[in-house]
Amino acid sequence: MKADVWQQHSLVELTALDAEIGRLDHRAKNLAEEQALDAVAAEHQEASDKLAVVGISLEDLDGEVAKYESEIASVRQREDRDRSMLQSGNVNSKQLTDLQHELETLERRQASLEDDQLEVMERREQLQEEQAAQQRKVDELREAVAAARAARDEVLVTIDAARQKALGRRAEITEGIDAALLAAYDRQRANGGGPGAGLLQARRCGACRIEIDRADMARMSGLPEDEVLRCPECNAILLRQPGSFT
């Protein structure tokens, strides 16, 4: 393949731009800010899960308190009924004894229920304090997540601006490069996974960094300047410069 020398020289800047774009893409995919965001987001999720567990426990305790309140109210109703019967004076001696015994039993039952209810309410109060503390932690972490996301986005904006600038310059350069030469360059990048071209310096290919043997160097030195050279090792386009063959 032949190409004007100035077009071949255009690949020097194109190679540098593609390397820069590659570095920017790699940086965008491996941001320390992204890792920091992931870490604080995971911490926020864990704190939110704990807050939810505390909330469920509080709901259970609220149910227990409501149950005790219902049972205590029922006992009090029975006590009121029995006292009303006693105060009416319309009971015989056996009924009187039975009512007095039942009232004593109901009073003990009420006292027991109120003790149990008090214990549950104390546990609920502790959980409410824990819930408030956990909520504060969740709120703080939510703010930390927002700050980490903003920091990540700011870096991405900077990277994208640099990438767009490099892509714009790349488009300007490729407009002036022969289609066949550009295709060969792009095909080498796609197939080889490395640079499409590299400077030939001191017998070394700038793309794969491997030293070229003397026989290949002698052969290439005799080719005309518009002949497109390829690295015998990686097949990248070799870009000549003054002193490449000395």
KAPE-V415638 format. One record per residue. N is the residue number from 1. RES is the residue in one small letter. SS is DSSP state (~ for helix, > for strand, _ for the rest). NEAR is the number of other C-alpha atoms within 12 Angstrom. D_LAST is the distance of its C-alpha to the last C-alpha in Angstrom with 2 decimals. Layout:
BEGIN
n=N res=RES ss=SS near=NEAR d_last=D_LAST
n=N res=RES ss=SS near=NEAR d_last=D_LAST
END
This chain:
BEGIN
n=1 res=m ss=_ near=21 d_last=23.81
n=2 res=k ss=> near=21 d_last=22.76
n=3 res=a ss=_ near=26 d_last=22.84
n=4 res=d ss=_ near=21 d_last=22.27
n=5 res=v ss=~ near=23 d_last=19.01
n=6 res=w ss=~ near=22 d_last=21.15
n=7 res=q ss=~ near=29 d_last=22.97
n=8 res=q ss=~ near=40 d_last=19.93
n=9 res=h ss=~ near=31 d_last=19.00
n=10 res=s ss=~ near=32 d_last=22.64
n=11 res=l ss=~ near=40 d_last=21.98
n=12 res=v ss=~ near=32 d_last=20.05
n=13 res=e ss=~ near=28 d_last=23.36
n=14 res=l ss=~ near=36 d_last=25.36
n=15 res=t ss=~ near=36 d_last=23.64
n=16 res=a ss=~ near=26 d_last=24.34
n=17 res=l ss=~ near=30 d_last=27.90
n=18 res=d ss=~ near=32 d_last=28.55
n=19 res=a ss=~ near=27 d_last=27.44
n=20 res=e ss=~ near=24 d_last=29.81
n=21 res=i ss=~ near=27 d_last=32.58
n=22 res=g ss=~ near=23 d_last=32.18
n=23 res=r ss=~ near=20 d_last=32.49
n=24 res=l ss=~ near=27 d_last=35.53
n=25 res=d ss=~ near=22 d_last=37.13
n=26 res=h ss=~ near=17 d_last=36.65
n=27 res=r ss=~ near=22 d_last=38.12
n=28 res=a ss=~ near=26 d_last=41.04
n=29 res=k ss=~ near=18 d_last=41.85
n=30 res=n ss=_ near=18 d_last=41.64
n=31 res=l ss=_ near=24 d_last=43.35
n=32 res=a ss=~ near=20 d_last=44.94
n=33 res=e ss=~ near=25 d_last=47.57
n=34 res=e ss=~ near=25 d_last=48.31
n=35 res=q ss=~ near=19 d_last=48.84
n=36 res=a ss=~ near=22 d_last=51.10
n=37 res=l ss=~ near=26 d_last=53.05
n=38 res=d ss=~ near=21 d_last=53.49
n=39 res=a ss=~ near=19 d_last=54.77
n=40 res=v ss=~ near=26 d_last=57.31
n=41 res=a ss=~ near=26 d_last=58.37
n=42 res=a ss=~ near=19 d_last=59.10
n=43 res=e ss=~ near=22 d_last=61.08
n=44 res=h ss=~ near=27 d_last=62.99
n=45 res=q ss=~ near=20 d_last=63.82
n=46 res=e ss=~ near=19 d_last=65.07
n=47 res=a ss=~ near=25 d_last=67.24
n=48 res=s ss=~ near=25 d_last=68.58
n=49 res=d ss=~ near=19 d_last=69.49
n=50 res=k ss=~ near=23 d_last=71.36
n=51 res=l ss=~ near=27 d_last=73.16
n=52 res=a ss=~ near=21 d_last=74.23
n=53 res=v ss=~ near=19 d_last=75.59
n=54 res=v ss=~ near=27 d_last=77.59
n=55 res=g ss=~ near=23 d_last=78.92
n=56 res=i ss=~ near=18 d_last=80.11
n=57 res=s ss=~ near=23 d_last=81.80
n=58 res=l ss=~ near=27 d_last=83.55
n=59 res=e ss=~ near=19 d_last=84.77
n=60 res=d ss=~ near=19 d_last=86.21
n=61 res=l ss=~ near=27 d_last=87.98
n=62 res=d ss=~ near=23 d_last=89.31
n=63 res=g ss=~ near=18 d_last=90.77
n=64 res=e ss=~ near=24 d_last=92.42
n=65 res=v ss=~ near=27 d_last=93.86
n=66 res=a ss=~ near=20 d_last=95.24
n=67 res=k ss=~ near=19 d_last=96.77
n=68 res=y ss=~ near=27 d_last=98.48
n=69 res=e ss=~ near=23 d_last=99.74
n=70 res=s ss=~ near=18 d_last=101.25
n=71 res=e ss=~ near=23 d_last=102.90
n=72 res=i ss=~ near=26 d_last=104.24
n=73 res=a ss=~ near=19 d_last=105.63
n=74 res=s ss=~ near=19 d_last=107.36
n=75 res=v ss=~ near=27 d_last=108.90
n=76 res=r ss=~ near=24 d_last=110.14
n=77 res=q ss=~ near=18 d_last=111.74
n=78 res=r ss=~ near=23 d_last=113.62
n=79 res=e ss=~ near=26 d_last=114.67
n=80 res=d ss=~ near=19 d_last=115.96
n=81 res=r ss=~ near=19 d_last=117.86
n=82 res=d ss=~ near=29 d_last=119.45
n=83 res=r ss=~ near=24 d_last=120.43
n=84 res=s ss=~ near=18 d_last=121.96
n=85 res=m ss=~ near=20 d_last=124.02
n=86 res=l ss=~ near=24 d_last=125.14
n=87 res=q ss=~ near=14 d_last=126.08
n=88 res=s ss=~ near=12 d_last=128.03
n=89 res=g ss=_ near=13 d_last=130.60
n=90 res=n ss=_ near=14 d_last=130.96
n=91 res=v ss=_ near=18 d_last=129.84
n=92 res=n ss=_ near=13 d_last=131.95
n=93 res=s ss=~ near=12 d_last=131.49
n=94 res=k ss=~ near=12 d_last=129.25
n=95 res=q ss=~ near=17 d_last=126.99
n=96 res=l ss=~ near=21 d_last=126.93
n=97 res=t ss=~ near=15 d_last=125.77
n=98 res=d ss=~ near=18 d_last=123.14
n=99 res=l ss=~ near=25 d_last=121.84
n=100 res=q ss=~ near=23 d_last=121.62
n=101 res=h ss=~ near=18 d_last=119.74
n=102 res=e ss=~ near=23 d_last=117.36
n=103 res=l ss=~ near=27 d_last=116.75
n=104 res=e ss=~ near=19 d_last=115.88
n=105 res=t ss=~ near=19 d_last=113.47
n=106 res=l ss=~ near=28 d_last=111.91
n=107 res=e ss=~ near=23 d_last=111.49
n=108 res=r ss=~ near=18 d_last=109.69
n=109 res=r ss=~ near=23 d_last=107.52
n=110 res=q ss=~ near=27 d_last=106.68
n=111 res=a ss=~ near=19 d_last=105.83
n=112 res=s ss=~ near=18 d_last=103.57
n=113 res=l ss=~ near=27 d_last=101.82
n=114 res=e ss=~ near=27 d_last=101.35
n=115 res=d ss=~ near=18 d_last=99.87
n=116 res=d ss=~ near=22 d_last=97.42
n=117 res=q ss=~ near=26 d_last=96.59
n=118 res=l ss=~ near=20 d_last=96.00
n=119 res=e ss=~ near=18 d_last=93.58
n=120 res=v ss=~ near=27 d_last=91.65
n=121 res=m ss=~ near=24 d_last=91.62
n=122 res=e ss=~ near=18 d_last=90.26
n=123 res=r ss=~ near=22 d_last=87.46
n=124 res=r ss=~ near=26 d_last=86.82
n=125 res=e ss=~ near=20 d_last=86.67
n=126 res=q ss=~ near=18 d_last=84.05
n=127 res=l ss=~ near=28 d_last=82.01
n=128 res=q ss=~ near=23 d_last=82.35
n=129 res=e ss=~ near=18 d_last=80.90
n=130 res=e ss=~ near=22 d_last=78.07
n=131 res=q ss=~ near=27 d_last=77.53
n=132 res=a ss=~ near=20 d_last=77.36
n=133 res=a ss=~ near=19 d_last=74.82
n=134 res=q ss=~ near=25 d_last=72.73
n=135 res=q ss=~ near=25 d_last=72.94
n=136 res=r ss=~ near=18 d_last=71.64
n=137 res=k ss=~ near=24 d_last=68.69
n=138 res=v ss=~ near=27 d_last=68.00
n=139 res=d ss=~ near=20 d_last=68.17
n=140 res=e ss=~ near=20 d_last=65.79
n=141 res=l ss=~ near=25 d_last=63.30
n=142 res=r ss=~ near=24 d_last=63.66
n=143 res=e ss=~ near=18 d_last=62.62
n=144 res=a ss=~ near=23 d_last=59.69
n=145 res=v ss=~ near=27 d_last=58.59
n=146 res=a ss=~ near=20 d_last=58.82
n=147 res=a ss=~ near=20 d_last=56.77
n=148 res=a ss=~ near=25 d_last=54.08
n=149 res=r ss=~ near=25 d_last=53.96
n=150 res=a ss=~ near=18 d_last=53.64
n=151 res=a ss=~ near=21 d_last=50.76
n=152 res=r ss=~ near=26 d_last=49.01
n=153 res=d ss=~ near=20 d_last=49.64
n=154 res=e ss=~ near=18 d_last=48.37
n=155 res=v ss=~ near=23 d_last=45.00
n=156 res=l ss=~ near=26 d_last=44.85
n=157 res=v ss=~ near=16 d_last=45.58
n=158 res=t ss=~ near=17 d_last=42.72
n=159 res=i ss=~ near=26 d_last=40.31
n=160 res=d ss=~ near=23 d_last=41.61
n=161 res=a ss=~ near=18 d_last=41.22
n=162 res=a ss=~ near=23 d_last=37.54
n=163 res=r ss=~ near=26 d_last=37.11
n=164 res=q ss=~ near=20 d_last=38.92
n=165 res=k ss=~ near=19 d_last=36.82
n=166 res=a ss=~ near=27 d_last=33.58
n=167 res=l ss=~ near=24 d_last=35.18
n=168 res=g ss=~ near=19 d_last=36.24
n=169 res=r ss=~ near=23 d_last=32.77
n=170 res=r ss=~ near=27 d_last=31.47
n=171 res=a ss=~ near=19 d_last=34.14
n=172 res=e ss=~ near=16 d_last=33.14
n=173 res=i ss=~ near=27 d_last=29.50
n=174 res=t ss=~ near=29 d_last=30.48
n=175 res=e ss=~ near=17 d_last=32.94
n=176 res=g ss=_ near=22 d_last=30.23
n=177 res=i ss=_ near=28 d_last=28.05
n=178 res=d ss=_ near=22 d_last=28.78
n=179 res=a ss=~ near=19 d_last=31.20
n=180 res=a ss=~ near=19 d_last=29.40
n=181 res=l ss=~ near=34 d_last=26.06
n=182 res=l ss=~ near=30 d_last=28.03
n=183 res=a ss=~ near=20 d_last=30.03
n=184 res=a ss=~ near=30 d_last=27.02
n=185 res=y ss=~ near=40 d_last=25.71
n=186 res=d ss=~ near=26 d_last=29.22
n=187 res=r ss=~ near=21 d_last=29.84
n=188 res=q ss=~ near=26 d_last=26.81
n=189 res=r ss=~ near=27 d_last=28.05
n=190 res=a ss=~ near=15 d_last=31.53
n=191 res=n ss=~ near=16 d_last=30.79
n=192 res=g ss=~ near=21 d_last=28.05
n=193 res=g ss=_ near=19 d_last=29.63
n=194 res=g ss=_ near=25 d_last=26.35
n=195 res=p ss=_ near=38 d_last=24.05
n=196 res=g ss=_ near=40 d_last=23.84
n=197 res=a ss=> near=46 d_last=20.25
n=198 res=g ss=> near=42 d_last=17.34
n=199 res=l ss=> near=37 d_last=14.08
n=200 res=l ss=> near=35 d_last=10.93
n=201 res=q ss=> near=25 d_last=9.35
n=202 res=a ss=_ near=21 d_last=7.40
n=203 res=r ss=_ near=31 d_last=8.68
n=204 res=r ss=> near=28 d_last=11.96
n=205 res=c ss=> near=33 d_last=14.41
n=206 res=g ss=_ near=33 d_last=16.05
n=207 res=a ss=_ near=35 d_last=19.34
n=208 res=c ss=_ near=29 d_last=20.06
n=209 res=r ss=_ near=23 d_last=17.66
n=210 res=i ss=_ near=21 d_last=17.10
n=211 res=e ss=> near=21 d_last=13.96
n=212 res=i ss=_ near=29 d_last=13.10
n=213 res=d ss=_ near=18 d_last=13.45
n=214 res=r ss=~ near=16 d_last=11.20
n=215 res=a ss=~ near=14 d_last=13.70
n=216 res=d ss=~ near=21 d_last=13.58
n=217 res=m ss=~ near=27 d_last=9.84
n=218 res=a ss=~ near=15 d_last=10.38
n=219 res=r ss=~ near=16 d_last=13.45
n=220 res=m ss=~ near=27 d_last=12.25
n=221 res=s ss=~ near=25 d_last=9.54
n=222 res=g ss=_ near=14 d_last=12.67
n=223 res=l ss=_ near=18 d_last=14.82
n=224 res=p ss=_ near=16 d_last=16.14
n=225 res=e ss=_ near=23 d_last=15.35
n=226 res=d ss=_ near=22 d_last=18.84
n=227 res=e ss=> near=22 d_last=18.49
n=228 res=v ss=_ near=33 d_last=18.78
n=229 res=l ss=> near=35 d_last=16.45
n=230 res=r ss=> near=35 d_last=18.15
n=231 res=c ss=_ near=35 d_last=17.18
n=232 res=p ss=_ near=26 d_last=18.50
n=233 res=e ss=_ near=20 d_last=20.12
n=234 res=c ss=_ near=28 d_last=21.83
n=235 res=n ss=_ near=29 d_last=21.62
n=236 res=a ss=_ near=37 d_last=20.70
n=237 res=i ss=> near=42 d_last=19.12
n=238 res=l ss=> near=44 d_last=15.36
n=239 res=l ss=> near=42 d_last=14.60
n=240 res=r ss=_ near=39 d_last=11.45
n=241 res=q ss=_ near=22 d_last=10.57
n=242 res=p ss=_ near=14 d_last=8.67
n=243 res=g ss=_ near=13 d_last=5.14
n=244 res=s ss=_ near=22 d_last=5.80
n=245 res=f ss=_ near=25 d_last=3.77
n=246 res=t ss=_ near=15 d_last=0.00
END
